[in-house]
Amino acid sequence: MAVMTTRFVSAAELMARVLGFPGYAFAVIAHPLSSAGDDTLREMAATAATQARRLLLAV
């Protein structure tokens, strides 16, 4: 399970293809993280957790 920020989605998709996993799904959260405050980071974590649950359970 991978989590990617919006800024790096295209790079992650390319890397997945190069490594033989085209269409590899990962959670995507807003960019950037470095300047996000605690509340924003909590929201990003909740978003990533929701997406991860869907991807891992395929629901």
C-alpha positions in Angstrom: 0.0 0.0 0.0 1.4 3.3 -1.1 0.4 6.9 -0.3 1.3 9.6 -2.8 0.8 13.4 -2.8 -0.9 14.9 -5.8 2.4 16.4 -7.0 4.0 13.0 -7.5 1.1 11.0 -8.9 2.4 10.9 -12.5 5.9 9.9 -11.2 4.4 7.1 -9.1 2.4 5.9 -12.1 5.5 5.9 -14.3 7.5 4.0 -11.6 4.7 1.4 -11.2 4.7 0.8 -15.0 8.5 0.6 -15.2 8.5 -2.0 -12.3 5.8 -4.1 -14.1 2.8 -3.0 -12.2 0.8 -0.8 -14.6 -2.4 0.4 -13.1 -1.1 0.0 -9.5 -3.5 1.8 -7.3 -2.4 4.0 -4.4 -3.9 6.5 -2.0 -3.6 10.1 -3.0 -3.5 13.1 -0.6 -3.0 16.8 -1.1 0.4 18.4 -1.6 2.4 19.7 0.2 2.8 18.0 3.5 5.7 20.1 4.9 3.6 23.2 5.4 0.4 21.5 6.7 -0.7 22.1 10.2 -1.9 19.5 12.6 -5.5 19.7 11.7 -4.7 19.5 8.0 -2.4 16.5 8.6 -5.2 14.7 10.5 -7.5 15.3 7.5 -4.9 14.0 5.1 -4.4 10.9 7.3 -8.1 10.3 7.4 -8.3 10.6 3.6 -5.4 8.2 3.1 -6.9 5.7 5.6 -10.2 5.8 3.8 -8.6 5.3 0.4 -6.3 2.5 1.7 -9.2 0.7 3.2 -11.0 0.7 -0.1 -7.9 -0.4 -2.0 -6.9 -3.2 0.4 -10.4 -4.5 0.8 -11.4 -3.8 -2.8 -14.7 -2.3 -1.8 
